[in-house]
Every structure is written in structure tokens, then in C-alpha cells.
């Protein structure tokens, strides 16, 4: 979901729009569940965390800030709920069998990973992945021109001279690359 659409949904949710809430749930519930499963390896627990996350979202909807990422906010809620559950599970482990020690260590690692995780990093990684995938599908000349412009910071005029093409051709390829990126980012 693109940022503008997310912002529009957020504004509607603040106003109590249940359809907007359902739209956000549909857009993000699977992503949040996958995120929780990656740390807990427990499908039922992940379902519970997703449910609790969206219940809390609805309960505190009046204080939402549409200018901030709703996905990052939801991931933060889910992260904190998962942390609480993992910490409770950890404290309930009383036996010292080898299996439980391994489980205990794995739980410790998951707790530490979640504590230091910044949900914005997940969004950036997803976006970088989409960009990389989209660029790999572009014609090589378009990709090369985009990378020279955006990654190497080379000016259009210098790219044109280096490739012995017109500035308009450089602009065409950049426009083509940006158009494809926009479509893929909005779609994903």
C-alpha cells in the first residue's frame, strides 16, 4: 500500500470508518503475521498477536498520526505484544533438560532480536528488494542510465556524453525507469 493511500485510510480510521479499518487489516495482517512467525515459529500465537494488534489499533484510533507510517506503528505494536508473550513463556520454563535449554536460548535470541528491531528497517528492506527486482527487469541501457544517475550521482549531461547519446535519450530512460519503479512500489 502506498504512503498516500495509507494516510487516507488512517484519517478514515481516526474518524471511526470500519471499512477503512478492514482495508488496513486486509493490506497488513498477513505481513504482520509473517513477521511474528519469523520470531515465534508459532502460527496460533502469531494469529493472536495480529488480532490483538488490530484490536488495539481500533481502540486507540483517535490518537493515530496520519503523517507517520501506519505499518511501522502496527509492527511496533505486534513486536511489543510478541515480546511480552515470549518473556512470559521464557519465565515459565522451569525444567533444565537439553531441549528446554536450547528452546530457552532460541527464545533469548528472539527476544533480543525483537528488542533491537526497528520496524522502519523492515519497510526499507522491502522497498529495496522491490527496487532491486524491478531494476533487474529493465532493459540494460535503461538500468545502467538509472544507476549512473541515482546511485553514482552522475548528471544527465555527463551520462549523455559518456554513452554518446542525447540528453533527451537519457531523460527518456530515466523516466521509463522511474515509471516502472512507481508501478512496482505501489503494487507491492
C-alpha positions, 0 to 999 in steps of 0.5 A: 500500500502506498504512503498516500493511500495509507494516510487516507485510510488512517484519517478514515480510521481516526474518524471511526470508518470500519471499512477503512479499518478492514482495508488496513487489516486486509493490506497488513495482517498477513505481513504482520503475521509473517513477521511474528512467525519469523520470531515465534515459529508459532502460527496460533500465537502469531494469529493472536498477536495480529488480532490483538494488534488490530484490536488495539489499533481500533481502540486507540484510533483517535490518537493515530498520526496520519503523517507517520507510517501506519505499518511501522506503528502496527509492527511496533505494536505486534513486536511489543505484544510478541515480546511480552508473550515470549518473556512470559513463556521464557519465565515459565520454563522451569525444567533444565533438560537439553531441549528446554535449554536450547528452546530457552536460548532460541527464545533469548535470541528472539527476544533480543532480536525483537528488542533491537528491531526497528520496524522502519528497517523492515519497510526499507528492506522491502522497498529495496528488494522491490527496487532491486527486482524491478531494476533487474527487469529493465532493459540494460541501457535503461538500468545502467542510465538509472544507476549512473544517475541515482546511485553514482550521482552522475548528471544527465549531461555527463551520462549523455556524453559518456554513452554518446547519446542525447540528453533527451535519450537519457531523460527518456530512460530515466523516466521509463525507469522511474515509471516502472519503479512507481508501478512496482512500489505501489503494487507491492 
